[in-house]
Amino acid sequence: MSIEVKVPTLGESVSEATVGTWLKKPGDAVALDEPIASLETDKVAIDVPAPAAGVMGALLVKEGDTVNVGALLATIEDGVPAAGNEPVAPREEAPRAPASDTIAPKVEADDSAAVLSPAVRRAVLEHGIDPSRVTGTGKDGRLTKEDVLAAAQSKQATPAPAVSAPAPVAAAPAAAPVAGRNEERVRMTRLRQTIAKRLKSAQETAALLTTFNDVDMTAVMAAREKYKDVFEKKHGVKLGFMSFFAKASCLALKDIPSVNAQIDGDEIVYHDYIDISVAVSAPNGLVVPVVRDVDKLSFAGIEKAIGDFGKKAREGTLTMADMAGGTFTISNGGVFGGLMSTPIINPPQSAVLGLHRIEDRAVVRNGEIVIRPMMYIALSYDHRLIDGREAVTALKTIKEAIEDPTRLLIDL
């Protein structure tokens, strides 16, 4: 008896997805709820679980195909796989030119890929590692994400061998490729396409403007250094800077409600809650999971939420619910060394706070030149809704709260 595998519900307002990777091939044994395919939506990657145990049957759609919710993907057959799996008709591949080993391997063509977890598969694709050449340290010799990262570091430390140029053709010697120069074309993921469309739409729709300020981080750094060990021991999470900036943003958003609002048609929607989208880096691009009711959370609650989202982003396990909503965004480019930037708002939000790296700079305090740890901060906003005075005031409120963290305790 055949059991149909259909596209599951993808989340609110999401009706279609792209088939990213088949994790099983015809003839493979399949356990109940075992991931058999990965689908890419506009926001996250979703694994398709097997509705029953059995043997993988026919794959009815190809990788890269667009499918709607409820569409038939494949079948699962009763029985057990034959030794060495069921015979599968070999796929014909067009001849291809020799390529440098810096080009990412086609993981789906490797038999060992069938046992790779989604997180490991993403790491393999991201770093261009051939999984058949890496010794797994996981259960039953399976690859782990750490194995792939270690292989990537080793690969970076070893100079890539030069690629020999093919013998020139007498009729057109100038057409011979230069040694060591290669090109690779990779199809954009649905997530990357969506990021591109949304960012371009934000530039074309909103009247974007950015205001800057700089912040003396002395007080926050001193508080963090003094309490970080006790904080981690009590709460089980490290005390970072993001919780300070999240709390400082709450003060600004309460004082200037338009910064926490959005435009909907010819109406302005004000929110009496603060849900902050925190931009984090994921293998397939930047994602912005939402920390809800930040104004009601403790420092520990904020740090735990951000830490959990960061882990899920790296593992590729963020859900649609994690990404939905958000009234304001904080993006920390400082972790990558950025000194200054003009962040783009995350529609339909109207403002985004950009954080940057901390560096010692000479500043004047009480008539004297002193060295202080300084950070540039930026607030990009939709000028259709937020006036310059409001934006500057909001950023100044954040600056004052960071430079004097006592304000966070007494709501000033």
N, C-alpha and C positions, 0 to 999 in steps of 0.2 A: 504494500500500500504506500502511495506517495503522500507526503505531507507538504503542503505549500508553505514557503517562507515569503512573507510579505513585508513591505516597508512599514515599520512601526510609526506610531504617532510621534512627530518630531518636535512638538512644542507649539505654544500659542502663536498663531499667525504664520507658521512655517508649513508650507504645503509640499515642498519638493526638496530633493537633495541630489548630490552627485555620488555615484558609486566610487569610493576612493580605492579600496583594496579588498580583494577576496582573500580571506584568511584560511579558507579551506578550498580544496579542489575536488572534482568528482572522484569518488571512490574512497575518500578519507573517512575515517571513523569520526563521528560527531557525538558529543555528550549533550545532555539536556542543558540549555542555557549557556552553552559554550559559544563565544563570539565566532561567527563564521564570515562576517564582512564588516567593513568600516564605511560609514556614509559621512559625507561632508555636507554640512548645512552652512547657512550664511554666517553662523556664529561659532559652532562647535563641531567636533567629530563625534559621531555616535556609532557604537558597536551594535550590530544586529545579532541577537542571541538566537540559538537554535531552539525552535519550539518543541523539539522532541529529540530523543537519541536515535541513532541509526547510522546510515551511510550517506554521505553527501551525493546528491543526484546531479541533475543538470543545472548549470548556471545559465539563467535565461537573459541576463543582461551583462554587458561588458564593463570593465573598469573605465570610468570617465563618462558613462551614460548618466543622463538626468532622469530621475524617477520620482513619481508622485507618491504621497502617502497611500498605502493600501495596494500599491502595484506589486505584481508577482516578481520576486527576485530569483528564486531557485526552488528545488524540491529536495526533500530528505526521504530516503528509501528505508524500508525495514531491512534488517539483516546485519551482518557484520562484514567488514571489508576483507577482500581476498588478500592473500599474502602479497606484500609489495603494493597493496592498493589495487583498485580496479584498473584495468588498462585504459589509458586515456590517449586519444588520438594526438600525436605530436603536433604542435603548432609550428607552422612554417614561418620562418623569420627571414626577412630580406637581408642580403649580405650587407655588412656594415664595415666601415673603415676602421683600422686599428685606432684605439683611443688611449689616452693617458689614463693611468689608474687614479687620477684625480677626479675623473668623472664618476658620479654616483652610479653604482650598479643597479640593474633592474631587479629589484628584490623579488618581484612577483614571479620571475623566471627561475628562481632558485628553489630547489626542493626543500631546503632547510627553512625557508621562509614560512612554511605552513605552521611551524611551531613557535614562531615569534609572537610575543605579546604586542598589542598596539603601541605601547610605550617604547619597546625595543625597536619595532619596525620604524617608528618615527625617527628615533635616534640614528638608525642605520641610514635612512634616506637623507637626514639632515647633514650627517658627517661624511657621506659617501663611502661607507665601509662595506666590504664584501663579507657577509656573515659566515660564508663557508670557510673563511680564513681565520676566524676568531674562535678560540677555545672557550666554551661556555663554562661558567662556574656555578650555575644554578642547578636546580633539581634535575636529575637525569641528564646532566651535561648541557642544559638549555642556556641560551644566551641571556644575560641580564643587561639592563641599561648601563650598569657600571662597566661591564665587559666592553661594550661598544665605545663608551667614553674613553676608556683606557687605550683601546686600539686607535681611536682618533688622535689622542695625544701622542702616541708612539709614531703615528703616521706623519704628524706635523713635525716631529723631531727628526725624521729621516728625509733627506732631500729626495724629491721625486726624480726618477731617472729621466734623462732627456729622451724625447721621442724622436726617433730617426725619421728624417724626411724621405718619402718614397722617391725612387729614381725618377729624374725629370724626363718628361716626354719630349722627344726631339722636336716635334711640331710646335710645342708650346712650352718651352722651358720655364717661362715666367710664371706658369700656373702651379708650380710645385709649392706645397705648403711649407711655411717656415717651421723649423724644428721647435717643438715645445709649445706651439700655439694651438689651442683647441677651443672649440665652441660647444656649448650644450644648450639645447632648448628644453625647457621644463614647463609643462602646462601649469598655469596659475591655479591654485586651489580655489575652491568656492569662497573660503574665508578670506583669502587675499583679494579676490575680485570684489567681495563685499566691502572690505576695508577701503579699497581704492575708490569705489563708487561713493561711499558715505563721506569720505574726506573731501572728495571733489565737490560733492553736493553741498557740504557745509561751506566751502569757499564760495560757491556760486549763489547760495541762498542767503546766508547770514552776512550781516555787515560786521566783519571781523576786525577787532582792534585789540592790541595788547598793551598793557601797562606794566612797568617794571618797578621793582624796589630791591633793596638788599637788606639782609638780616644778619645781625650779630648772633652767632650760635653759641656764644660763651655760656650763657645760663643753662640752656638745654643740654649742652654737652657735659657741663658740670653735674647737673641733676642725674643724667643718665649714668655717668661714671660712678656717682655716689651710690645709686640704688640698683644698678643693673643686676648685681649678684643676688641681692635679696629678692628682687622682683622675679627673676627667673626661678629661684628656689621656691617661691610661694605660688607662682602662677604657671610654671612649666613652660614659659615662653620668654624669648628675649625682649628687652625693652628697646625699641627702635625709635627713629625720628618720626616715622609716619603717624604714629598715634598722637604725637604733639601737634603735627600739622593738621590732622583730621579734627582734633578738638578745637584748634585755633580757627579752622574753617567754619566750624559750627557757630562760633561766636559771630563771625562775619556774616554768615548766611541768615542768622536770626536778626541781626541789626539791619541788613540790607536784603529784604525778601526777594527783590527782583533777581538777584544773583542765583537764587535757588528756584527760580520760576522758569517757564517756557512759553513759547508762542504756539498757539494752536489755531490756525486760520486767522481770524481777526480778533481772537480772544487771548488774554494772558492767563495762564494757569499757575496759581500760587500754591505751594505745598507747605503744609504745617508739619512735615516730617523731613528728615535729612537722610537720604540714601546716597552714599558716596561711591561712585565707580572708581576703582583703583586700577590703573593701567599696569599690567604685568606682561612680561615677555613669555610667549609660548613658542613651541617649535614651528608652528605654521604662521606666526605673526603676533602682533599686539592684540591682547584681549583685555576687556574691562569688566571683570566680575564686580558685583555690587555688594557693599557692606551696608546692611539695612539699619535704620534708626541709630545712626552713629552718635547723635546727641544724647542718647539714652545709655550708650555702652560705656564701660570703664576702659581705661587704657589697656588693661589685659584683654578685655573682650575684643577691642579693635585689633590688637597685635595677633591674637589667635585667629581671627577671621582672615586677616591679610595673609598670615602664614599658611593657613589651609588652602586659600585660593592659589597662592604661589605654587604649592606642591601639586595641586590638581592641574594647574596650567602646564607644568613641566611634564606631568604624566599623561596629559591629554584627556583628562576625565571630567573637565568642566561640563556642566549641564546647561540647558537652555534657561532653567530657573535661576542659575547662578548669574546669568548675564542680563536678565530682564530688568527694566526700570533704570533707576539712577536719576538723581536730580542735580548732581555736581560731580566733577571728576578731578582727581589728583593724579598727575603723571610725574614720576621721578626719573628724569633723565640723568640725574647726578650719579646714579649707580653705574652708568656707562662712561662717566667722565665729562658729561656735557657742562659747559660753563654758562651758557645762556641759550634760550630758544624762544620761539613764539608758538606754543602749542595750539592745535586746532581743536575746537569744541567738538563734543561727542553728541550729535543731534539725537533727540530734540532738546538736549540741555542747552543752556545759554552761557555757560562759563566753565573754564577749566583752569586749575592752578598747576603751574609747572615748577618743579623743584630742580635744583642743579647741584653741582659738586660744591663741597666746602673747601675753601682754601684760605690760607693765612694772607691777609692784606693789611697794608698800613692805613689806619683810619685816625681821625682826630677825635679825642675824648677829653673834655675839660681843658681844651687849649693845648693838649699834648698829642704828639704822634705816637700811636701804640700799634702793636700787631694783634689783630683779632681774627678768629675763624669766621669768615664771611660767606654767605650764600646769596646768589641772585635768585629772586623769585619772580615769576611772571603770571599775570592773570589775563588770559585771552577771553573776550566776551563778545556777545552779539549786541552791537550798538543800537540795533532796532529796539531793544528792550531795556538795556542797561546804559545809563548815562555815564559819561566820563567821571563825574563827581562820585557817583556810586561805586564805580569800579575802583577808583583810587582809594576811597574810604574803606572798602572791603579789604583791599590788599594791605592797607596801613593797619587795620585791625589785626590781621594775621601776623604782621611784622611785630606789632607791640606785644601780642600774646606770646610769641616765641622768645622775644628778648626779655620778657618778664613773665615767666610761666605761672606766677601767683595769680595772674588774671584768669587763668583757666579754672582755678579753684573757686574764685569769688564772682565769676561770670561778668567780667568787665571787658 
